[in-house]
Amino acid sequence: MGRPVPHRAVLNIFHLLRRVEPTAAVVGTREVARIGGLVFTLSLAPSIWHDRFQGLRLTAISPTAGELATTLLSFQDYKVTTGTGASRRRLRLLDEHTASDLINGVSTDALEEAVAAFTATFAAPAPSAN
């Protein structure tokens, strides 16, 4: 059995919530952001295999009402690739081996759009001071 997937390092490479909200931070095994009065968390979504992940789980949480919604952002569905040029490969499952490929480059364009759309759906603009 190999080394476990380093959640914190992987989330720091993706930093998908930070692209929506600059104050987002990786805390433990989740990236967390507060947007428009809601809290959003992003974590690795487990697959049916031990220490292999099929994508990311994005959750919208109201501080007063609790969890509002969760969505699975699969690496395969959102066409995530690792590497650059001739070494570019599709990412289906993240494990100890493919996690190390992320430092050679990762393409997450469709994931970025999905995270922005999900957060915009739930995060109402903050009330104005007028």
C-alpha positions as CSV (number, residue, x, y, z in Angstrom):
1,M,0.0,0.0,0.0
2,G,1.4,3.4,-1.0
3,R,1.3,6.8,0.5
4,P,-2.1,8.5,0.8
5,V,-3.2,11.3,-1.5
6,P,-2.1,14.6,0.0
7,H,-5.5,16.4,0.1
8,R,-4.1,19.7,1.2
9,A,-1.4,19.8,-1.5
10,V,-3.9,18.8,-4.2
11,L,-6.4,21.4,-3.2
12,N,-3.7,24.0,-3.1
13,I,-2.8,23.1,-6.7
14,F,-6.5,23.3,-7.9
15,H,-7.5,26.4,-5.8
16,L,-10.8,26.6,-7.5
17,L,-12.7,28.5,-4.8
18,R,-9.8,31.1,-4.7
19,R,-10.4,31.8,-8.3
20,V,-13.9,32.9,-7.4
21,E,-13.1,34.4,-4.0
22,P,-9.5,35.6,-3.3
23,T,-9.9,35.1,0.5
24,A,-10.6,31.3,0.1
25,A,-8.1,29.1,1.9
26,V,-7.3,25.4,2.3
27,V,-8.0,24.3,5.8
28,G,-7.2,20.7,6.6
29,T,-8.8,18.6,3.8
30,R,-11.1,21.3,2.4
31,E,-10.9,24.6,0.6
32,V,-13.2,27.1,2.3
33,A,-14.6,30.4,1.1
34,R,-17.2,32.8,2.5
35,I,-19.2,34.4,-0.4
36,G,-22.3,36.5,0.0
37,G,-23.1,35.3,3.5
38,L,-22.7,31.6,2.7
39,V,-19.8,29.3,3.2
40,F,-18.6,27.1,0.4
41,T,-16.4,24.0,0.9
42,L,-14.5,22.1,-1.8
43,S,-13.1,18.6,-1.0
44,L,-11.9,15.5,-2.8
45,A,-14.8,13.2,-3.7
46,P,-14.0,9.6,-2.9
47,S,-14.6,6.8,-5.4
48,I,-15.5,3.3,-4.6
49,W,-11.8,2.4,-4.3
50,H,-9.7,3.2,-1.2
51,D,-7.7,6.5,-1.4
52,R,-8.8,7.2,-5.0
53,F,-10.9,10.2,-5.8
54,Q,-13.3,10.7,-8.7
55,G,-13.5,14.5,-8.5
56,L,-14.3,17.3,-6.2
57,R,-17.4,17.8,-3.9
58,L,-18.6,21.4,-3.7
59,T,-21.0,22.3,-0.9
60,A,-23.0,25.5,-0.2
61,I,-23.7,26.0,3.5
62,S,-25.9,28.6,5.2
63,P,-24.7,29.6,8.7
64,T,-28.3,29.5,9.8
65,A,-30.0,26.8,7.7
66,G,-27.1,24.4,7.3
67,E,-26.2,22.6,4.1
68,L,-28.1,24.0,1.0
69,A,-26.7,21.9,-1.8
70,T,-23.8,19.7,-2.8
71,T,-22.6,18.8,-6.3
72,L,-20.0,16.3,-7.6
73,L,-17.5,17.7,-10.1
74,S,-16.1,14.6,-11.7
75,F,-12.6,14.9,-13.3
76,Q,-13.8,12.9,-16.2
77,D,-17.0,14.9,-16.8
78,Y,-15.1,18.2,-16.7
79,K,-12.3,17.0,-18.9
80,V,-9.5,17.7,-16.4
81,T,-6.1,16.9,-17.8
82,T,-2.6,16.7,-16.3
83,G,0.7,17.6,-17.9
84,T,1.4,19.8,-20.9
85,G,2.0,19.3,-24.6
86,A,2.7,15.7,-25.6
87,S,2.6,14.5,-22.0
88,R,-1.0,15.7,-21.5
89,R,-3.3,13.0,-20.1
90,R,-7.0,12.9,-19.0
91,L,-7.5,12.5,-15.3
92,R,-10.2,10.0,-14.4
93,L,-9.2,9.1,-10.9
94,L,-6.9,10.9,-8.5
95,D,-4.6,8.5,-6.6
96,E,-1.1,8.6,-5.1
97,H,0.4,8.3,-8.6
98,T,-1.7,10.8,-10.5
99,A,-1.6,13.3,-7.7
100,S,2.2,13.7,-8.3
101,D,1.4,14.4,-12.0
102,L,-0.5,17.6,-11.0
103,I,2.7,19.5,-10.4
104,N,3.5,19.1,-14.1
105,G,0.4,21.2,-15.0
106,V,-3.3,20.7,-14.7
107,S,-6.1,22.0,-17.0
108,T,-9.3,22.8,-15.1
109,D,-11.1,25.3,-17.4
110,A,-14.5,23.5,-17.3
111,L,-14.2,22.9,-13.5
112,E,-13.5,26.6,-13.0
113,E,-16.6,27.5,-14.9
114,A,-18.7,25.0,-12.9
115,V,-17.5,26.3,-9.6
116,A,-18.2,29.9,-10.6
117,A,-21.7,29.0,-11.8
118,F,-22.5,27.0,-8.6
119,T,-21.3,29.7,-6.2
120,A,-23.2,32.4,-8.2
121,T,-26.4,30.4,-8.0
122,F,-26.3,30.3,-4.2
123,A,-24.4,33.4,-3.1
124,A,-26.7,36.4,-3.2
125,P,-25.0,39.7,-3.3
126,A,-24.4,41.3,0.1
127,P,-27.0,43.9,1.0
128,S,-26.0,47.5,0.3
129,A,-25.5,50.0,3.1
130,N,-28.0,52.4,1.6
